[in-house]
Amino acid sequence: MNAGEGLIMNINNLIYPIVAVASLMILHSYASSEIVQLATQGGYFSGLIQAFMGGYGNTISALIALICSILGITRNLLSAKDGFGSILSGRLIGLVNTLITFIAIFGNGVIIFMKSSDGGEAYTILLGTIIFEIVICAGLILAFFLKPKKIK
């Protein structure tokens, strides 16, 4: 294994946790926003439960990115070794993760557009800054092109 392959493997193992943290930050921003706090009578935990249940459609893209990152981490762990886990991660988890990746990139891209448009202040107040969606889209695009490598 040369230095380039080790670097790609390490970057690939870091991308999905970064995407997971960014999507959890969107869920936290939703739960702690003033609008949700007013609707849930000031309860952060109630707002967080509401965020994990979809947040009236506002946090669905973040939840899809979170599922995609969990599947990506699982795929990276299973594909590192030979055997049944490698076959499972290459075929089944890889196909499902590819489909979920495209949906997550599209959904978060739409939210990036809505936040950056003229009337996007409500989305910024509700879901936080635009950087979280940019990190999710960039991370998932990068993870799509960097496939997990086997350890020999």
GIHUPE-V542020 format. One record per pair of residues at least 12 apart in sequence whose C-alpha atoms are under 8 Angstrom apart, sorted by the first residue. I is the first residue (numbers start at 1). J is the second residue. Records with the same first field share a line. If there is no record, write none. Layout:
# GIHUPE-V542020
I = J  J
This chain:
# GIHUPE-V542020
5 = 149
8 = 146
9 = 148  149
12 = 143  146  147  148
13 = 73  76
15 = 139  140  142  143
16 = 69  70  72  73  139  140  143
17 = 69  73
18 = 139
19 = 65  66  69  135  136  139  140
20 = 65  66  69  70
22 = 132  133  135  136
23 = 62  63  65  66  132  133  136
24 = 62  66
25 = 132
26 = 59  62  127  128  132
27 = 48  51  52  59  62  127
28 = 48
29 = 126  127  128
30 = 47  48  51  55  59  126  127  128
31 = 44  45  46  47  48  50  51
32 = 44  47
33 = 125  126  127
34 = 125  126
35 = 126
36 = 126
58 = 127
59 = 127
61 = 104  107  108
62 = 104  108
64 = 100  103  104
65 = 100  101  104  105  136
68 = 97  100  101  104
71 = 93  97
72 = 97
74 = 89
75 = 89  90  93  94  148
76 = 89  148
79 = 148  149  150
80 = 148  149  150  151
81 = 150  151
82 = 150
98 = 144
101 = 140  144
104 = 137
105 = 136  137  140  141
108 = 133  134  136  137
109 = 133  134  137
111 = 123  133
112 = 130  133  134
115 = 130
116 = 130
